[in-house]
């Protein structure tokens, strides 16, 4: 039999990475997606570099950086401006600094928490006593239950919920602690206390930023991949197994492939597998999705009197209106915003949040009275998979079902990790499995 051909359905960062790695392995791959890149993209307005979707990734996860260096974009890598690294949280209508030394929900420094106005004394005392807990292993439970058990309900409302909402776009009452906070659940099993676990595991500061991005915008990564892979800009309407391979229908035409990678989300994959494997479709359909909307407002710096001395702010649920989180672009990323401008990236999980609502809230919180010089909206309905309680068991079932279907592979952020590096890693995993399967072909 001739050389293997792979069809990749979905052209976000995952699908494009799949096609790139397949190409590197000498395998012919074709990506199908009407709008490749997914939420990731970069636009420049009034000299300001703006992201249409994610603006960065966690530096601790190496896979995105590996790909970027391999594509020759290493010099474009940049860290966040950590000299300015602090975050405000809205509490009783005022900006309160998120205490220094917090690793997600675990305090690693005593004094900043003691002095913080973010929590009352009851929570502070619970944080102090948490180190005396003994190890235990519990069944999958929600982030809210997990954090409340360790630090009390106030820590859920003013810490866990706002920190996770911007990443997962979901409610801590639904999200699974082992899937979303795996390290902390491991510490609970090993030490009892997640504070003790975090302290023991604390690596010496590397001098590197926590967040990484690309100087000219994350869209540069998509552009580089698009130059190296073959993309058919159309949606796939149906997929069917054939004798020894696959065929898919796109734009009224049937295409034949030896292998298929579904990189179009659990929600995009479910309808495609429905005809030949309803069980798999049902399992995929159990992964819920939420959407998000980003309003980016630009102003003349002279019209904004706030010092903008942080990365931005989070709005906990008890205080939330139209904005869930806001990044002060010029403070977080050097070189993105000219000195005479101020840019605010306002994030919401209400896909239909209006410009009026977002702008009014921003103006109230930052006390701006001038009109913005630009306002841009990017909305991504049903784009954020929710790792709800029972997620890892569901993913296990999905993987078992997929393993029973020869030549079908899954990749993407719905299964084992949500950020850009996780997407790249899932592409690497799928491609390894495909190249390993090359030997036992027809």
N, C-alpha and C positions, 0 to 999 in steps of 0.2 A: 504494500500500500504506500501511496505517496506521502508527502509531508502533511503533518497534522494542521488542521485549521480550527481556530477557536473563535466562537462568537461571544462577545462581551456585551451584556444587556445592562445599560446604565453607564453614563460617562461623567460621573462626578470624579472626585479625586481617587476613589477606589477603582472604578472601572478603567480610568486612564492609566493608573499605576499598573493594573493587571496587564493591559495591552503593552505597556512599556517593558515590563519585566519579561513577558512572553517573547517580545521582539528580541530582547537581549539574549534569550535562550534559543533564538533561531526558530521560533514558532510564529506562524502567520496568525495575526489576531485582527478582528474587526470590531469596533465599538459602535453600538447603536444608541443614540441619544439625540433628541431634538434640540437640546440646549446644553451641550457639554460644559463641564465645570461645576455644575450644580450651584450651590449657594456661593462658592468661592469665586471672587472676582474683584478687580480693582478699578476704580475710576478716579480721574483727577479733575477737580473743580476749583477754580480760582487758586491754582497752585497748591491745593491741599490734596494729599493722597488718601483716598477713602476706600474702605472695604465694603463690598456688597453683602458679605457674610462674615465668616470667622476672620478675626484679625491676627490671631497668633495661635501658638500651641505650647504645651508644656515642654520645656527644654529637657526635663528628666527622661522623656521618652525619645529614644534615638532615631526611630525609623524615618521620620520626615526629613530629618537633617541628612541622613545617609543618602536618601534619594536626591535631595537638593544638591549635595556635593557631587553625586554621580552625574547629574545633569549639567554640571559646570557652573552652578549658581552659588557656589560656596562663598564667594566674596560679597554676595548680596545679603547674607545672613546677618541679622541684627538682633540684639537683645533689647528688652524694655529698659527704659531709663531708670534703673533701680535707685538712683540717688533720690528720686521723687517717690519711691515706692511706699505709698501708704494709701489706704482706702477709707473713705468715710462711709458711715452707716447712718441712715436717718433714724433718729430716736426722738419721739415726742416733737417732731417737726424741726429738729436741729441736726446739724451734721456732727456726729461723734466719731472719733478716730477708732478704727478697728484696732484692738490692742496688738502691739508688736509681739512677735514670737508665736503667733497662732499658726499651727500647721493644720489648715482646714478647720476642723472643730476642736482640735486639741491644743490647749495652752502649754507652751514650753518655757515661758518666762513668768515668774510670779508677779513682780511689781506692776508691769503694764496692765495685767488683769485686775489686780487689787485697786489700781488707780482709775480704771476705766469707768466711764459713765454709761457704758453700753449695758451693763448688767447690774441688778440689785445685789444686796449682800447675800441673800439666800443662794443665788447662783454662784457667787464667788466662793462661798464656803463649800458648796458641793464640788466645785472644781478643785478646791484644795484637798478635800477628803477622798476624791476619786482615786487617788494613788493607792489607797488601802484595799481596793477590791481584789477578790481572789478569782483565778482563771475559771471561765466556764464556756461551754459550747452550747449555743442556742440555735433553734431552727431559723430559717430565713424569716426576717421581720423587716418592718419598714424603718427608714432612716429616722423618722420621728420617734418611734418607740426606742430605737437604739440610742439616739442622742439624749432623749429625755431620761432614759434609764441611767445614763452616765452623768449628765450635767443638769437635768431638769428642763421643764418646758420652755423657759425663757431662752435657753441656748438654742432650742429648735427655731423659735420665732425670729431671733435677732442674729443668728449665726448660720446654722445649717441651711435654713430655707433660702435666705438671700444668696448665700455662696453657691448653692447647688442650682438654684433656679436659672441663673445665667448660663450654666453649662448644660443642664439636662432639660430645662424648660418645663419641669414637672413639679408635682407636690411631694414633699418629704413624707406625707402620709401614705403615698402610693409607692414611692421608689424603694427598691430593695437595698438594705444596708450592705449585704455581702457583695452585691453587684456594683454598687456605687462607691462604697467605702471599704474595699476589700482589705486594705492594709490594717484599718482600725479593727475590723472584725477578727483579723488574725491576732492582733495585739490582745484583744479581749480573751481569746482562747489561750494565748500563751502566758500573759501576765495578769489578766484581770483588768488592769488599768490601761486605757489607751494613752493616757499621759505618760506613764512609765514606758510603754512601748515606743512612743514617739521620741522620748528623750534618749532611750537606749540606741535607737536606730538613727539618731540625728547624725547626719554626715557633716564633716567640717565644711563651712561655706566654701563653695568652689570659686567664688568671685564671678560666677556666671549669672546671668539674669535667669529669673524663673520662667519668663515667657520669651519665646523666640518668634521672629517673624522675618519677612524679607523687606529690605529697605524700600524697594519700589512697589511693595504690596504683595500679598499672598497670590494675587492673580497671576503674577509672573511665573509661578510654579505651574499653573494650568496652561499658560501660553507655551512654556517649554515642552510640556508633555504633548500638547496638541501638534507641535511641529514634528513630533517623532512617532505618532501613532496614526492609524487609519480610522477615521470616524465617518459613519454614515449618519447624517443629521436628520433622523426620523425616529418615531417611536416604534416599538415592536408590538404588534397586535396579537400574535399568538405564537405558541411554542409547542413543538411535538417531537417525541422521540421517534427515531426511524430505525430500520435495521442497522445496528452498529453506529448510529450517530444521531444527529438532531436536525430539524429544519425549523426555521422561524419565518414568520410572515411580517414583512415591514414594507409599508408604502405600496401594498398590493403585490409585492414580489416575494417569492419563497427563496430563502438562502439556506444552503446546506453547510453543516459544520460537524466536526468530530467531537468537539467538547463545547459546553456552554458554561459561562460564568454569569450568575445572576448577581449584579452589583447595583440593583435598582431599589434597594431598601426591602425590608420584609413586606411593606405595604404594596410596593410595586411588583414584587415577586409572586405574592399570593395568587392574584388573578391569572398569571401566566402558567402556574403549575396546576391550577384547578382542574383542567381537563384530564390530565394523566395521573395526578396524585392528589385527590381531595384531602387526604389526611395531612399532607405537608402544607397544603394551602390553608387548612384550618389552623394548624399550629402557627404558621407565619402570621396569620390574621389576628392571633392573640397578642401580638406585640403592638401596644397602642402607640399612636403618634400625636404630637402636638405641633403647633406652628409657631413662627416668631415673626416679628416685624422690627426693622431697624430704621429709625428716623435720624438722619445726620443733619445737624444744623450748624451753619458757619456764620460767624459774626466778625465785625471789626473788633480787634482786641481792645481798642479804646472804649468801646461800648460795654465791655464786660468788666465790672469793678472787682470781681472776686479774684483772689491771688492764684487760683487754680493750682494749689500746692499739693496735689495728690494725683493718683491715677484716675480718680473719679469717685462715684458713690454707688451704694446699693440701697434699695428701698425694701425693707422687710414687709411682709404681707400686712401686718396690722396698720401700716402707714401708707400702703400702696395705692396710687391712682393709676395714671396712664403709663408711668415709667417704672421698670423693674430694676434697671441698672443703667448707669451712664458713664462712658469713658471720656475723659478729657484728653483728646488725642494728642495735642501738642505737649502735654506733660508726660504722657506715657511713652511716646515714641519720638525720639529726636529726628528732625529732618522731614517730618510728615506735614507739618503746618508752618507756614511762614510766620515770623515773629509778630507781624501786624494783624494776625487773625487768631480767632479762638474757635475751636471746633468741638462739638458735643455729639457723641454717638449714643443715642438713646435706644435701649433695648426693651422690647415688650413681648410677652407671650400671647398678647391679643393681636392676632394677625391684622385685624381691621382697625387698629387704633388710629384715630384721625390726627392729621397734622395739628389741628387746633388744640386737641387735648394734650398731645405730647409737648407742644410749644408752650402752652399756658403753664403746664406743670414745671417745665424747665425754667421758665421766666420767674416763677414764684420762688423756686428753690435757690436759684443763683442770683435772684434779684436783677434781672435784665429787663430794661424797658424798650431797648431798640429792636427794630425788626431784623431778622437774620438776613445776610446777603445771599444765602442759599439754603434750601431745605430739600433733602433727597430721601426717598423712601425705598427700601427693599423689603419685600415681604416673601416669606417662605412658608406657605401653608403645609401642614402635615410633613414637616421635614425633620422633626426631632423624635427619634425612637425613645420610648420610655422603658427604662429597666425597672419594671414594677416587681413587687414581691412574687417570688417564684420564677424570676427571669432565668437563672442559670439552669434550672430543671427544664424549662421550656426550650432553651437553646440546646441542651443535651438531646432532647427528643427530636428537635429539628435536624441536628447533625446526624443522628442515627438514621432518620428517614432519608436524608440526602445521600448518605453513604450507601444506601441500598439502591440508588438510581445511578447506573453507570454513566459516566461522562458529564454529570451535572455537579457544579460547584457553586458555593455561596461565598460572597465577600461583602464587607461593608460595615457600617457603624451600628447596625441593629443588634449585633450579637455579643461581641467580646470587648467592646471599647468604643468610645464615642468621638474622640478627637481626631485631628488630621494624622498624627503618628499612628494611631490605632487603625485607621483606614488603610494606610500604606502597609502596615504590618499584615493586615488581613489579605491584602493583595499578594504580598510575598508568600504567605501561607498557601493561598489558592494556586498560585503559579508553581510552587514546589510540588504540590499534589498532582498537578497536571503533567509536569515534566516527568514525575515519577511514574505516571500511568502510561507514558508514551510507549514503554517497552511492551506492554501487553495489549497492543492494538491489533485488532482484526487479524 
